[in-house]
Amino acid sequence: MSDSGSVLRKTALNATHRALKAKMVDFGGWDMPVEYSGLIAEHMAVRTGVGVFDVSHMGDIQLRGPGSLDAVQKLLMNDASKLQVGQAHYSAMLTPEGTFVDDVVLHKLSDNDYLIVINAGTREKDVQWVRKTIGMMPSVHINDFSDMYTQLAIQGPKAIDVLRKLTDVDLDAIKNYWFTWGKVCGLYNVLVARTGYTGEDGFEIYVPSDEATSARVWSEVLEAGKEFGILPCGLGARNTLRLESAMALYGHEISDAINVFEAGLGRYCKLEKEADFLGKQALLAVQTAGGPKRKLVGLETIDRGIARDGYPVFTLDGKEIGVVTSGSPSPFLKKNIAMAYVPVELSAVDTELAVQVRSTMVKSKVVPLPFYKKPKKTT
């Protein structure tokens, strides 16, 4: 049962995770693996080799029809008119106040066909939001494909070597945030996208969601990755990987109480596009008023102590000024890191602040985001 008393939802790989003795948790109403062999080992496998995640709890909404581009332009903050067929980009659905309904990845399947990948915890809300926002456009068909796919994320510098053994798709030809369709594990028409949520190179594949097929593909990915030390990875490693890479998580860095500029995601928000998307007028007003009053920053603790989610942030003279949105020891960097909202005037790099860790004030300093960037290819 979930915290709300409702029955937990399960992906098609639930029995597979349990057979691998994964530690299972309630994640937004889903019974999901948080770790298998250990968070640090799984994290490091992705940073230095390869790991595979079950991310089938995420949702997929298709907008299809001659009005689909207009619908996407009204619904999302990025400019979908710039996308080519086979390309994807990061975007978000916003409230009229310019805050977040959810962040998404938009895929352009054809000129009249788009796929929006949404988060698991906001899935039902997102589908209702899409129907409410564009449901009156008769030239657009809205299809909720969320239960049609098992989505696997194969992530890490060796991800391409693993997937190459399972497909005839030319993976080298797929650029970052592009996708194609092809044969994977003997299955035809599998969507193969060079996307992910770990800060590493990697691919996400979408296969039919029946248990037998899902379990077979999962098993074949693990077998293909044996020589590269592949590990099945859970939500724990996914969270520390995305934190090191400063990727936003709904309910933490973004929510319906945080606007785009505060979250530092203005580069994905195209106020100049012609479409009057939801939230645009509110964000223009924020811009006219001189910008946001608070800002998401990176923190590195100077004293011993871990700044966890929700801990308050203070000035060194004891004035409470903000809150930690995500915090953890960094398995790769070997430091205690966090992201937090603080007033803009206290957001400069090297500004010293304090985080209250239980009853102790832990001195910290503002550092650049992201904490980690994957190495550039040398060949």
Contacts in CASP RR format, 6 or more apart in sequence:
PFRMAT RR
TARGET T0000
AUTHOR 0000-0000-0000
METHOD contacts of the structure
MODEL  1
MSDSGSVLRKTALNATHRALKAKMVDFGGWDMPVEYSGLIAEHMAVRTGV
GVFDVSHMGDIQLRGPGSLDAVQKLLMNDASKLQVGQAHYSAMLTPEGTF
VDDVVLHKLSDNDYLIVINAGTREKDVQWVRKTIGMMPSVHINDFSDMYT
QLAIQGPKAIDVLRKLTDVDLDAIKNYWFTWGKVCGLYNVLVARTGYTGE
DGFEIYVPSDEATSARVWSEVLEAGKEFGILPCGLGARNTLRLESAMALY
GHEISDAINVFEAGLGRYCKLEKEADFLGKQALLAVQTAGGPKRKLVGLE
TIDRGIARDGYPVFTLDGKEIGVVTSGSPSPFLKKNIAMAYVPVELSAVD
TELAVQVRSTMVKSKVVPLPFYKKPKKTT
1 7 0 8 1.000
1 8 0 8 1.000
2 8 0 8 1.000
2 26 0 8 1.000
2 28 0 8 1.000
2 29 0 8 1.000
3 26 0 8 1.000
3 29 0 8 1.000
4 29 0 8 1.000
6 29 0 8 1.000
8 26 0 8 1.000
8 29 0 8 1.000
8 30 0 8 1.000
8 31 0 8 1.000
9 29 0 8 1.000
9 30 0 8 1.000
9 31 0 8 1.000
9 57 0 8 1.000
10 30 0 8 1.000
10 31 0 8 1.000
11 30 0 8 1.000
11 32 0 8 1.000
11 54 0 8 1.000
11 56 0 8 1.000
11 57 0 8 1.000
11 150 0 8 1.000
11 209 0 8 1.000
11 214 0 8 1.000
12 56 0 8 1.000
12 150 0 8 1.000
12 209 0 8 1.000
12 210 0 8 1.000
12 211 0 8 1.000
12 213 0 8 1.000
12 214 0 8 1.000
12 215 0 8 1.000
13 54 0 8 1.000
13 56 0 8 1.000
13 150 0 8 1.000
13 211 0 8 1.000
13 214 0 8 1.000
13 215 0 8 1.000
13 218 0 8 1.000
14 31 0 8 1.000
15 211 0 8 1.000
15 215 0 8 1.000
16 214 0 8 1.000
16 215 0 8 1.000
16 218 0 8 1.000
16 219 0 8 1.000
17 24 0 8 1.000
17 32 0 8 1.000
17 33 0 8 1.000
17 36 0 8 1.000
17 54 0 8 1.000
17 232 0 8 1.000
18 24 0 8 1.000
20 33 0 8 1.000
20 36 0 8 1.000
20 232 0 8 1.000
21 36 0 8 1.000
22 33 0 8 1.000
22 34 0 8 1.000
22 35 0 8 1.000
22 36 0 8 1.000
22 232 0 8 1.000
22 234 0 8 1.000
23 33 0 8 1.000
23 34 0 8 1.000
23 35 0 8 1.000
23 36 0 8 1.000
24 31 0 8 1.000
24 32 0 8 1.000
24 33 0 8 1.000
24 34 0 8 1.000
25 31 0 8 1.000
25 32 0 8 1.000
25 33 0 8 1.000
25 34 0 8 1.000
25 235 0 8 1.000
26 32 0 8 1.000
27 34 0 8 1.000
27 57 0 8 1.000
27 120 0 8 1.000
27 121 0 8 1.000
27 235 0 8 1.000
28 120 0 8 1.000
28 121 0 8 1.000
29 121 0 8 1.000
30 57 0 8 1.000
30 120 0 8 1.000
30 121 0 8 1.000
32 54 0 8 1.000
32 57 0 8 1.000
32 234 0 8 1.000
32 235 0 8 1.000
33 54 0 8 1.000
33 232 0 8 1.000
33 234 0 8 1.000
33 235 0 8 1.000
34 234 0 8 1.000
34 235 0 8 1.000
34 236 0 8 1.000
35 42 0 8 1.000
35 233 0 8 1.000
35 234 0 8 1.000
35 235 0 8 1.000
35 236 0 8 1.000
35 237 0 8 1.000
36 42 0 8 1.000
36 231 0 8 1.000
36 232 0 8 1.000
36 233 0 8 1.000
36 234 0 8 1.000
37 231 0 8 1.000
37 232 0 8 1.000
38 237 0 8 1.000
39 236 0 8 1.000
39 237 0 8 1.000
39 240 0 8 1.000
39 331 0 8 1.000
40 331 0 8 1.000
41 231 0 8 1.000
42 51 0 8 1.000
42 231 0 8 1.000
42 232 0 8 1.000
42 233 0 8 1.000
42 234 0 8 1.000
42 236 0 8 1.000
42 237 0 8 1.000
43 233 0 8 1.000
43 237 0 8 1.000
43 240 0 8 1.000
43 241 0 8 1.000
43 331 0 8 1.000
43 332 0 8 1.000
44 331 0 8 1.000
44 332 0 8 1.000
45 51 0 8 1.000
45 229 0 8 1.000
45 230 0 8 1.000
45 231 0 8 1.000
45 233 0 8 1.000
46 155 0 8 1.000
46 156 0 8 1.000
46 198 0 8 1.000
46 200 0 8 1.000
46 233 0 8 1.000
46 237 0 8 1.000
46 241 0 8 1.000
47 156 0 8 1.000
47 200 0 8 1.000
47 241 0 8 1.000
47 331 0 8 1.000
47 332 0 8 1.000
48 157 0 8 1.000
49 156 0 8 1.000
49 157 0 8 1.000
49 158 0 8 1.000
49 159 0 8 1.000
49 228 0 8 1.000
49 229 0 8 1.000
49 230 0 8 1.000
50 154 0 8 1.000
50 155 0 8 1.000
50 156 0 8 1.000
50 157 0 8 1.000
50 158 0 8 1.000
50 159 0 8 1.000
50 161 0 8 1.000
50 162 0 8 1.000
50 225 0 8 1.000
50 228 0 8 1.000
50 229 0 8 1.000
50 230 0 8 1.000
51 154 0 8 1.000
51 155 0 8 1.000
51 156 0 8 1.000
51 159 0 8 1.000
51 230 0 8 1.000
51 231 0 8 1.000
51 232 0 8 1.000
51 233 0 8 1.000
52 152 0 8 1.000
52 153 0 8 1.000
52 154 0 8 1.000
52 155 0 8 1.000
52 218 0 8 1.000
52 221 0 8 1.000
52 222 0 8 1.000
52 230 0 8 1.000
52 231 0 8 1.000
52 232 0 8 1.000
52 233 0 8 1.000
53 152 0 8 1.000
53 153 0 8 1.000
53 155 0 8 1.000
53 232 0 8 1.000
53 233 0 8 1.000
53 234 0 8 1.000
53 238 0 8 1.000
54 150 0 8 1.000
54 151 0 8 1.000
54 152 0 8 1.000
54 218 0 8 1.000
54 234 0 8 1.000
55 120 0 8 1.000
55 151 0 8 1.000
55 152 0 8 1.000
55 153 0 8 1.000
55 197 0 8 1.000
55 204 0 8 1.000
56 149 0 8 1.000
56 150 0 8 1.000
56 151 0 8 1.000
56 152 0 8 1.000
56 209 0 8 1.000
56 214 0 8 1.000
57 120 0 8 1.000
57 121 0 8 1.000
57 123 0 8 1.000
58 117 0 8 1.000
58 118 0 8 1.000
58 119 0 8 1.000
58 120 0 8 1.000
58 123 0 8 1.000
58 146 0 8 1.000
58 151 0 8 1.000
59 117 0 8 1.000
59 118 0 8 1.000
59 119 0 8 1.000
59 120 0 8 1.000
59 123 0 8 1.000
59 126 0 8 1.000
59 144 0 8 1.000
59 145 0 8 1.000
59 146 0 8 1.000
60 115 0 8 1.000
60 116 0 8 1.000
60 117 0 8 1.000
60 118 0 8 1.000
60 144 0 8 1.000
60 145 0 8 1.000
60 146 0 8 1.000
60 148 0 8 1.000
60 149 0 8 1.000
60 206 0 8 1.000
61 115 0 8 1.000
61 116 0 8 1.000
61 118 0 8 1.000
61 126 0 8 1.000
61 127 0 8 1.000
61 130 0 8 1.000
61 142 0 8 1.000
61 143 0 8 1.000
61 144 0 8 1.000
61 145 0 8 1.000
61 146 0 8 1.000
62 109 0 8 1.000
62 113 0 8 1.000
62 114 0 8 1.000
62 115 0 8 1.000
62 116 0 8 1.000
62 141 0 8 1.000
62 142 0 8 1.000
62 143 0 8 1.000
62 145 0 8 1.000
63 71 0 8 1.000
63 72 0 8 1.000
63 113 0 8 1.000
63 114 0 8 1.000
63 116 0 8 1.000
63 130 0 8 1.000
63 134 0 8 1.000
63 140 0 8 1.000
63 141 0 8 1.000
63 142 0 8 1.000
64 112 0 8 1.000
64 113 0 8 1.000
64 114 0 8 1.000
64 140 0 8 1.000
64 141 0 8 1.000
64 143 0 8 1.000
65 112 0 8 1.000
65 113 0 8 1.000
65 139 0 8 1.000
65 140 0 8 1.000
65 141 0 8 1.000
66 112 0 8 1.000
66 139 0 8 1.000
67 112 0 8 1.000
67 137 0 8 1.000
67 139 0 8 1.000
67 140 0 8 1.000
68 112 0 8 1.000
68 113 0 8 1.000
68 114 0 8 1.000
68 139 0 8 1.000
68 140 0 8 1.000
69 80 0 8 1.000
69 81 0 8 1.000
69 111 0 8 1.000
69 112 0 8 1.000
69 114 0 8 1.000
70 137 0 8 1.000
70 139 0 8 1.000
70 140 0 8 1.000
70 275 0 8 1.000
71 134 0 8 1.000
71 137 0 8 1.000
71 140 0 8 1.000
72 80 0 8 1.000
72 106 0 8 1.000
72 114 0 8 1.000
72 116 0 8 1.000
73 79 0 8 1.000
73 80 0 8 1.000
73 81 0 8 1.000
73 273 0 8 1.000
73 274 0 8 1.000
73 275 0 8 1.000
73 277 0 8 1.000
74 133 0 8 1.000
74 134 0 8 1.000
74 275 0 8 1.000
74 276 0 8 1.000
74 277 0 8 1.000
74 278 0 8 1.000
75 93 0 8 1.000
75 130 0 8 1.000
75 133 0 8 1.000
75 134 0 8 1.000
75 277 0 8 1.000
75 278 0 8 1.000
76 91 0 8 1.000
76 92 0 8 1.000
76 93 0 8 1.000
76 104 0 8 1.000
76 106 0 8 1.000
76 116 0 8 1.000
76 277 0 8 1.000
77 91 0 8 1.000
77 92 0 8 1.000
77 93 0 8 1.000
77 94 0 8 1.000
77 260 0 8 1.000
77 268 0 8 1.000
77 269 0 8 1.000
77 270 0 8 1.000
77 277 0 8 1.000
77 279 0 8 1.000
77 280 0 8 1.000
78 89 0 8 1.000
78 90 0 8 1.000
78 91 0 8 1.000
78 92 0 8 1.000
78 106 0 8 1.000
78 268 0 8 1.000
78 269 0 8 1.000
78 270 0 8 1.000
79 270 0 8 1.000
79 273 0 8 1.000
80 89 0 8 1.000
80 91 0 8 1.000
80 106 0 8 1.000
80 108 0 8 1.000
80 114 0 8 1.000
81 273 0 8 1.000
82 89 0 8 1.000
83 89 0 8 1.000
83 106 0 8 1.000
83 108 0 8 1.000
84 108 0 8 1.000
85 108 0 8 1.000
85 109 0 8 1.000
85 110 0 8 1.000
85 111 0 8 1.000
86 107 0 8 1.000
86 108 0 8 1.000
86 109 0 8 1.000
86 178 0 8 1.000
86 179 0 8 1.000
86 180 0 8 1.000
87 107 0 8 1.000
87 108 0 8 1.000
87 177 0 8 1.000
87 178 0 8 1.000
87 179 0 8 1.000
88 105 0 8 1.000
88 106 0 8 1.000
88 107 0 8 1.000
88 108 0 8 1.000
88 177 0 8 1.000
88 178 0 8 1.000
88 179 0 8 1.000
88 193 0 8 1.000
88 195 0 8 1.000
89 105 0 8 1.000
89 106 0 8 1.000
89 177 0 8 1.000
89 268 0 8 1.000
90 103 0 8 1.000
90 104 0 8 1.000
90 105 0 8 1.000
90 177 0 8 1.000
90 268 0 8 1.000
91 103 0 8 1.000
91 104 0 8 1.000
91 105 0 8 1.000
91 106 0 8 1.000
91 268 0 8 1.000
92 100 0 8 1.000
92 101 0 8 1.000
92 102 0 8 1.000
92 103 0 8 1.000
92 104 0 8 1.000
92 254 0 8 1.000
92 260 0 8 1.000
92 265 0 8 1.000
92 268 0 8 1.000
92 269 0 8 1.000
93 100 0 8 1.000
93 101 0 8 1.000
93 102 0 8 1.000
93 104 0 8 1.000
93 126 0 8 1.000
93 129 0 8 1.000
93 130 0 8 1.000
93 133 0 8 1.000
93 278 0 8 1.000
94 100 0 8 1.000
94 101 0 8 1.000
94 260 0 8 1.000
94 277 0 8 1.000
94 278 0 8 1.000
94 279 0 8 1.000
94 283 0 8 1.000
95 101 0 8 1.000
95 256 0 8 1.000
95 278 0 8 1.000
95 279 0 8 1.000
96 278 0 8 1.000
96 279 0 8 1.000
96 281 0 8 1.000
96 282 0 8 1.000
97 256 0 8 1.000
97 259 0 8 1.000
97 279 0 8 1.000
97 282 0 8 1.000
98 259 0 8 1.000
98 260 0 8 1.000
98 278 0 8 1.000
98 279 0 8 1.000
98 280 0 8 1.000
98 282 0 8 1.000
98 283 0 8 1.000
98 286 0 8 1.000
99 255 0 8 1.000
99 256 0 8 1.000
99 257 0 8 1.000
99 258 0 8 1.000
99 259 0 8 1.000
99 260 0 8 1.000
100 250 0 8 1.000
100 254 0 8 1.000
100 255 0 8 1.000
100 256 0 8 1.000
100 258 0 8 1.000
100 259 0 8 1.000
100 260 0 8 1.000
100 263 0 8 1.000
101 122 0 8 1.000
101 125 0 8 1.000
101 126 0 8 1.000
101 129 0 8 1.000
101 256 0 8 1.000
102 118 0 8 1.000
102 119 0 8 1.000
102 122 0 8 1.000
102 125 0 8 1.000
102 126 0 8 1.000
102 129 0 8 1.000
102 250 0 8 1.000
103 119 0 8 1.000
103 248 0 8 1.000
103 250 0 8 1.000
103 254 0 8 1.000
103 265 0 8 1.000
104 116 0 8 1.000
104 117 0 8 1.000
104 118 0 8 1.000
104 119 0 8 1.000
104 126 0 8 1.000
105 116 0 8 1.000
105 117 0 8 1.000
105 195 0 8 1.000
106 114 0 8 1.000
106 115 0 8 1.000
106 116 0 8 1.000
106 117 0 8 1.000
107 114 0 8 1.000
107 115 0 8 1.000
107 116 0 8 1.000
107 117 0 8 1.000
107 179 0 8 1.000
107 191 0 8 1.000
107 193 0 8 1.000
108 114 0 8 1.000
109 115 0 8 1.000
115 145 0 8 1.000
116 130 0 8 1.000
118 126 0 8 1.000
118 127 0 8 1.000
118 146 0 8 1.000
119 126 0 8 1.000
119 250 0 8 1.000
121 250 0 8 1.000
122 250 0 8 1.000
123 146 0 8 1.000
127 144 0 8 1.000
127 146 0 8 1.000
130 142 0 8 1.000
131 142 0 8 1.000
133 278 0 8 1.000
134 140 0 8 1.000
134 142 0 8 1.000
135 142 0 8 1.000
147 209 0 8 1.000
148 208 0 8 1.000
148 209 0 8 1.000
149 191 0 8 1.000
149 206 0 8 1.000
149 207 0 8 1.000
149 208 0 8 1.000
149 209 0 8 1.000
150 206 0 8 1.000
150 207 0 8 1.000
150 208 0 8 1.000
150 209 0 8 1.000
150 213 0 8 1.000
150 214 0 8 1.000
150 217 0 8 1.000
151 204 0 8 1.000
151 205 0 8 1.000
151 206 0 8 1.000
152 204 0 8 1.000
152 205 0 8 1.000
152 207 0 8 1.000
152 217 0 8 1.000
152 218 0 8 1.000
152 221 0 8 1.000
153 196 0 8 1.000
153 197 0 8 1.000
153 198 0 8 1.000
153 202 0 8 1.000
153 203 0 8 1.000
153 204 0 8 1.000
154 162 0 8 1.000
154 163 0 8 1.000
154 202 0 8 1.000
154 203 0 8 1.000
154 204 0 8 1.000
154 205 0 8 1.000
154 221 0 8 1.000
155 196 0 8 1.000
155 198 0 8 1.000
155 199 0 8 1.000
155 200 0 8 1.000
155 201 0 8 1.000
155 202 0 8 1.000
155 203 0 8 1.000
155 233 0 8 1.000
155 241 0 8 1.000
156 198 0 8 1.000
156 200 0 8 1.000
156 201 0 8 1.000
156 202 0 8 1.000
157 200 0 8 1.000
157 201 0 8 1.000
157 374 0 8 1.000
158 225 0 8 1.000
158 228 0 8 1.000
158 229 0 8 1.000
158 230 0 8 1.000
159 200 0 8 1.000
159 201 0 8 1.000
159 202 0 8 1.000
159 203 0 8 1.000
160 171 0 8 1.000
160 172 0 8 1.000
160 201 0 8 1.000
160 202 0 8 1.000
160 203 0 8 1.000
161 225 0 8 1.000
161 228 0 8 1.000
162 221 0 8 1.000
162 224 0 8 1.000
162 225 0 8 1.000
162 228 0 8 1.000
162 230 0 8 1.000
163 171 0 8 1.000
163 184 0 8 1.000
163 192 0 8 1.000
163 203 0 8 1.000
163 205 0 8 1.000
163 221 0 8 1.000
163 224 0 8 1.000
164 171 0 8 1.000
165 224 0 8 1.000
165 225 0 8 1.000
166 184 0 8 1.000
166 185 0 8 1.000
166 220 0 8 1.000
166 221 0 8 1.000
166 224 0 8 1.000
167 182 0 8 1.000
167 183 0 8 1.000
167 184 0 8 1.000
167 185 0 8 1.000
167 190 0 8 1.000
167 192 0 8 1.000
168 182 0 8 1.000
168 183 0 8 1.000
169 180 0 8 1.000
169 182 0 8 1.000
169 183 0 8 1.000
169 184 0 8 1.000
169 192 0 8 1.000
171 192 0 8 1.000
171 194 0 8 1.000
171 203 0 8 1.000
173 180 0 8 1.000
174 180 0 8 1.000
174 192 0 8 1.000
174 193 0 8 1.000
174 194 0 8 1.000
174 203 0 8 1.000
175 194 0 8 1.000
176 194 0 8 1.000
176 195 0 8 1.000
176 201 0 8 1.000
177 194 0 8 1.000
177 195 0 8 1.000
178 193 0 8 1.000
178 194 0 8 1.000
179 191 0 8 1.000
179 192 0 8 1.000
179 193 0 8 1.000
179 194 0 8 1.000
179 195 0 8 1.000
180 191 0 8 1.000
180 192 0 8 1.000
181 189 0 8 1.000
181 190 0 8 1.000
181 191 0 8 1.000
181 192 0 8 1.000
182 188 0 8 1.000
182 189 0 8 1.000
182 190 0 8 1.000
182 192 0 8 1.000
183 190 0 8 1.000
184 190 0 8 1.000
184 192 0 8 1.000
184 205 0 8 1.000
184 207 0 8 1.000
184 217 0 8 1.000
185 207 0 8 1.000
185 216 0 8 1.000
185 217 0 8 1.000
185 220 0 8 1.000
185 221 0 8 1.000
187 207 0 8 1.000
187 208 0 8 1.000
187 213 0 8 1.000
187 217 0 8 1.000
190 205 0 8 1.000
190 206 0 8 1.000
190 207 0 8 1.000
191 205 0 8 1.000
191 206 0 8 1.000
192 203 0 8 1.000
192 204 0 8 1.000
192 205 0 8 1.000
193 203 0 8 1.000
193 204 0 8 1.000
193 205 0 8 1.000
193 206 0 8 1.000
194 201 0 8 1.000
194 202 0 8 1.000
194 203 0 8 1.000
195 202 0 8 1.000
195 203 0 8 1.000
195 204 0 8 1.000
196 202 0 8 1.000
196 204 0 8 1.000
197 238 0 8 1.000
197 241 0 8 1.000
197 242 0 8 1.000
197 247 0 8 1.000
198 238 0 8 1.000
198 241 0 8 1.000
198 242 0 8 1.000
198 245 0 8 1.000
199 241 0 8 1.000
199 242 0 8 1.000
199 244 0 8 1.000
199 245 0 8 1.000
199 247 0 8 1.000
199 372 0 8 1.000
199 374 0 8 1.000
200 241 0 8 1.000
200 374 0 8 1.000
201 374 0 8 1.000
205 217 0 8 1.000
207 213 0 8 1.000
207 214 0 8 1.000
207 217 0 8 1.000
208 214 0 8 1.000
221 230 0 8 1.000
222 230 0 8 1.000
222 232 0 8 1.000
224 230 0 8 1.000
239 249 0 8 1.000
239 326 0 8 1.000
239 328 0 8 1.000
240 328 0 8 1.000
240 330 0 8 1.000
240 331 0 8 1.000
242 249 0 8 1.000
243 326 0 8 1.000
243 327 0 8 1.000
243 328 0 8 1.000
243 330 0 8 1.000
243 337 0 8 1.000
243 339 0 8 1.000
243 371 0 8 1.000
244 330 0 8 1.000
244 332 0 8 1.000
244 333 0 8 1.000
244 337 0 8 1.000
244 370 0 8 1.000
244 371 0 8 1.000
244 372 0 8 1.000
245 370 0 8 1.000
245 371 0 8 1.000
245 372 0 8 1.000
245 373 0 8 1.000
246 298 0 8 1.000
246 339 0 8 1.000
246 369 0 8 1.000
246 370 0 8 1.000
246 371 0 8 1.000
247 370 0 8 1.000
248 254 0 8 1.000
248 263 0 8 1.000
248 265 0 8 1.000
249 326 0 8 1.000
252 309 0 8 1.000
252 325 0 8 1.000
252 326 0 8 1.000
252 339 0 8 1.000
253 263 0 8 1.000
253 296 0 8 1.000
253 325 0 8 1.000
253 326 0 8 1.000
253 339 0 8 1.000
254 263 0 8 1.000
254 265 0 8 1.000
258 341 0 8 1.000
259 282 0 8 1.000
259 283 0 8 1.000
259 286 0 8 1.000
259 292 0 8 1.000
260 266 0 8 1.000
260 268 0 8 1.000
260 269 0 8 1.000
260 283 0 8 1.000
261 283 0 8 1.000
261 286 0 8 1.000
261 287 0 8 1.000
261 291 0 8 1.000
261 292 0 8 1.000
262 292 0 8 1.000
262 294 0 8 1.000
262 295 0 8 1.000
262 296 0 8 1.000
262 341 0 8 1.000
263 296 0 8 1.000
264 295 0 8 1.000
264 296 0 8 1.000
269 283 0 8 1.000
271 280 0 8 1.000
271 283 0 8 1.000
271 284 0 8 1.000
271 287 0 8 1.000
286 292 0 8 1.000
292 344 0 8 1.000
293 343 0 8 1.000
293 344 0 8 1.000
294 322 0 8 1.000
294 341 0 8 1.000
294 342 0 8 1.000
294 343 0 8 1.000
294 344 0 8 1.000
295 341 0 8 1.000
295 342 0 8 1.000
295 343 0 8 1.000
295 344 0 8 1.000
295 347 0 8 1.000
296 325 0 8 1.000
296 339 0 8 1.000
296 340 0 8 1.000
296 341 0 8 1.000
296 369 0 8 1.000
297 339 0 8 1.000
297 340 0 8 1.000
297 341 0 8 1.000
297 342 0 8 1.000
297 347 0 8 1.000
297 366 0 8 1.000
297 369 0 8 1.000
298 337 0 8 1.000
298 338 0 8 1.000
298 339 0 8 1.000
298 340 0 8 1.000
298 366 0 8 1.000
298 367 0 8 1.000
298 368 0 8 1.000
298 369 0 8 1.000
298 371 0 8 1.000
299 307 0 8 1.000
299 313 0 8 1.000
299 324 0 8 1.000
299 337 0 8 1.000
299 338 0 8 1.000
299 339 0 8 1.000
299 340 0 8 1.000
299 353 0 8 1.000
299 355 0 8 1.000
299 364 0 8 1.000
299 365 0 8 1.000
299 366 0 8 1.000
299 367 0 8 1.000
300 335 0 8 1.000
300 336 0 8 1.000
300 337 0 8 1.000
300 338 0 8 1.000
300 364 0 8 1.000
300 365 0 8 1.000
300 367 0 8 1.000
300 371 0 8 1.000
301 307 0 8 1.000
301 335 0 8 1.000
301 336 0 8 1.000
301 337 0 8 1.000
301 338 0 8 1.000
301 355 0 8 1.000
301 362 0 8 1.000
301 363 0 8 1.000
301 364 0 8 1.000
302 352 0 8 1.000
302 362 0 8 1.000
302 363 0 8 1.000
302 364 0 8 1.000
302 365 0 8 1.000
303 362 0 8 1.000
303 363 0 8 1.000
303 364 0 8 1.000
304 362 0 8 1.000
305 336 0 8 1.000
305 357 0 8 1.000
305 360 0 8 1.000
305 362 0 8 1.000
306 327 0 8 1.000
306 328 0 8 1.000
306 329 0 8 1.000
306 336 0 8 1.000
306 357 0 8 1.000
307 324 0 8 1.000
307 327 0 8 1.000
307 336 0 8 1.000
307 338 0 8 1.000
307 340 0 8 1.000
307 355 0 8 1.000
307 357 0 8 1.000
307 362 0 8 1.000
307 364 0 8 1.000
308 324 0 8 1.000
308 327 0 8 1.000
308 328 0 8 1.000
308 338 0 8 1.000
308 357 0 8 1.000
309 324 0 8 1.000
309 325 0 8 1.000
309 326 0 8 1.000
309 327 0 8 1.000
310 323 0 8 1.000
310 324 0 8 1.000
310 325 0 8 1.000
311 323 0 8 1.000
311 324 0 8 1.000
311 338 0 8 1.000
311 355 0 8 1.000
311 356 0 8 1.000
311 357 0 8 1.000
312 320 0 8 1.000
312 322 0 8 1.000
312 323 0 8 1.000
312 324 0 8 1.000
312 355 0 8 1.000
312 356 0 8 1.000
313 320 0 8 1.000
313 321 0 8 1.000
313 322 0 8 1.000
313 323 0 8 1.000
313 324 0 8 1.000
313 340 0 8 1.000
313 341 0 8 1.000
313 342 0 8 1.000
313 353 0 8 1.000
313 354 0 8 1.000
313 355 0 8 1.000
313 356 0 8 1.000
313 364 0 8 1.000
314 320 0 8 1.000
314 321 0 8 1.000
314 353 0 8 1.000
314 354 0 8 1.000
314 355 0 8 1.000
314 356 0 8 1.000
314 361 0 8 1.000
315 321 0 8 1.000
315 346 0 8 1.000
315 353 0 8 1.000
315 354 0 8 1.000
316 352 0 8 1.000
316 353 0 8 1.000
316 354 0 8 1.000
316 363 0 8 1.000
318 354 0 8 1.000
318 361 0 8 1.000
321 342 0 8 1.000
321 343 0 8 1.000
321 346 0 8 1.000
321 353 0 8 1.000
322 340 0 8 1.000
322 341 0 8 1.000
322 342 0 8 1.000
322 343 0 8 1.000
323 340 0 8 1.000
323 341 0 8 1.000
324 338 0 8 1.000
324 339 0 8 1.000
324 340 0 8 1.000
324 355 0 8 1.000
325 338 0 8 1.000
325 339 0 8 1.000
325 340 0 8 1.000
325 341 0 8 1.000
326 338 0 8 1.000
326 339 0 8 1.000
327 336 0 8 1.000
327 337 0 8 1.000
327 338 0 8 1.000
327 339 0 8 1.000
328 336 0 8 1.000
328 337 0 8 1.000
328 338 0 8 1.000
329 335 0 8 1.000
329 336 0 8 1.000
329 337 0 8 1.000
330 336 0 8 1.000
330 337 0 8 1.000
330 371 0 8 1.000
330 372 0 8 1.000
332 372 0 8 1.000
333 371 0 8 1.000
333 372 0 8 1.000
335 371 0 8 1.000
337 367 0 8 1.000
337 371 0 8 1.000
338 355 0 8 1.000
338 364 0 8 1.000
339 369 0 8 1.000
340 355 0 8 1.000
342 353 0 8 1.000
342 366 0 8 1.000
346 353 0 8 1.000
346 366 0 8 1.000
347 366 0 8 1.000
348 366 0 8 1.000
349 366 0 8 1.000
349 367 0 8 1.000
349 368 0 8 1.000
350 365 0 8 1.000
350 366 0 8 1.000
350 367 0 8 1.000
351 365 0 8 1.000
351 366 0 8 1.000
352 363 0 8 1.000
352 364 0 8 1.000
352 365 0 8 1.000
352 366 0 8 1.000
353 363 0 8 1.000
353 364 0 8 1.000
353 365 0 8 1.000
353 366 0 8 1.000
354 361 0 8 1.000
354 362 0 8 1.000
354 363 0 8 1.000
354 364 0 8 1.000
355 361 0 8 1.000
355 362 0 8 1.000
355 364 0 8 1.000
356 362 0 8 1.000
END
